[in-house]
Amino acid sequence: MEYVFGAAGGAVIAAIITYFVVRGNAAKIQSEADARVKAAEGKAEALNREGELRIKDELFKRKASLEKEMEGQREALKTQEARLEKREDNLDRKLAMIDKKERFLETQEQKAAQKVDEAAKKFEEAEKVLDAQNKELRRVSGLSPEEARTAVLERVTKELDQEIGELAELRLRRAKEEADATGRKLLVETMQRCAAEVAANNLVATVDLSSDDMKGRIIGREGRNIRAFEKATGVDVIVDDTPGVVVVSAFDSVRRETAKLALAKLVQDGRIHPARIEEVVAETEKEMARLIDEAGRQAALDQGLADIPPKLLTVLGRLRFRTSYGQNVLQHSVEVAALCGLLAGELKLDVRLAKRVGLLHDLGKALDQDSEGTHPALGADLAAKAGEHEVVVNAIASHHEDVPPGSLYAILAQIADAISAARPGARRESLERYIKRMERLEEIANTHNGVEKAFAIQAGRELRVLAKADKMTEAECSRVCREIAKEIEEELNYPGEVKVTMIRENRFVEYAR
């Protein structure tokens, strides 16, 4: 029993102890839980306060932004209201002006209607007066309306024809002036780019001697040396009293130059006898042949024309010893080729073909001493036989207008030929031919009716023609002036151009007594 009681008491005591222990732990746990709850509540309250502050700050910022935006919109509305008020004022003023103009237009319309009515009445009155005048005119003149109309039309037609002629003449003159100005500009630019020598060359066939004793040796015993020399060269040797000079004369320029060179070699060598003369002349002829070929080839190469046939180059080289009015023909041909090339370049034509035309245009001058015919015809025939292009052949034949030009290159050859020949100092002309040309110019003008007097001035480059004012009108003067210029072109050969100026003058003279 005691054992059971003791065991039961121990169990109760253990249960009591366990209860107090558990209660103590529960109290501790409760206190910790309470502390944690309070801490969590504090943090939650702090977070709530912070969130509220952030929300209030964001609301304040948004409110400020909205107020600023609303302020801008209010300013814009005020500006628009001011503009609208200004536009309303302008519209009011314009409406007032429109009303004023409408009233003015109504007044003007009324006045215009009144004037129209008055004009209609006056027109009716004028028609009545015109009818009365027409009846009176028919009665006085004895003409029917058809006859009067015909007379008026004839008079008006005549006046219109005269006005049309004057207008056509004015336009023709203006077109000619513009064309002349353009042509002169083109030619001047071309001539400035072609700066060639203009001094005329003169091949003087004289041989200088070291002493007059050499003249006797040239003549030889009983004149055998000079006869042998003249026979070998085909020239005439003139030995006169001129000191230190012997003159070689021949119509053929190549023979003359050959004789000149051969005689100069003989004089320098000193051995002068028939056998030596024949030997030197033969050597000189070979040398001249080389010089001629070289001159022709060099002239062609200078113009970039290396494909000219050798036969034509030989003939071209002979022009080195040919002169025309004192101007060296080969130099003239080279200059014409250069001018043709420059003109062709300005006109967008074939420059090589133009140079070929210019270089070969005077070929016939190397042949006209031994052949019949003009040098353009001889040169064209030679070029055709050598296989030259038909444009080149036509340009050679037509450069002095013996035949019509068949292309622009023929016209270029005529222009360049005239420019080269007309350069100051390029050519010389005899006094007799110069006077004859001047007289012929005046004679051509004086043959026309209504011409009072004609004067050739400026060395024949200008013709002044005085017209009789009582016999010629302005239009007739223009026509006669053109006819005179055309006749001069057809009948005369001259370098450059001849300006024809016709003057018509009215003079009224009265005497006070």
Secondary structure, DSSP 4 states (H G I P E B T S, - for coil): -HHHHHHHHHHHHHHHHHHHHHHHHHHHHHHHHHHHHHHHHHHHHHHHHHHHHHHHHHHHHHHHHHHHHHHHHHHHHHHHHHHHHHHHHHHHHHHHHHHHHHHHHHHHHHHHHHHHHHHHHHHHHHHHHHHHHHHHHHHHH---HHHHHHHHHHHHHHHHHHHHHHHHHHHHHHHHHHHHHHHHHHHHHHHHH-----SPP----EEE-SSTHHHHHHH-GGGHHHHHHHHHH--EEE--SSTTEEEEE-SSHHHHHHHHHHHHHHHHH---SHHHHHHHHHHHHHHHHHHHHHHHHHHHHHTT-TTS-HHHHHHHHHGGG-EETTEEHHHHHHHHHHHHHHHHHHTT--HHHHHHHHHHTTGGGGTTTTSSS-HHHHHHHHHHHTT--HHHHHHHHHTTSSS---SHHHHHHHHHHHHHHHSTTS----HHHHHHHHHHHHHHHHTSTTEEEEEEEGGGTEEEEEE-TTT--HHHHHHHHHHHHHHHHHH---SS--EEEEEE---------
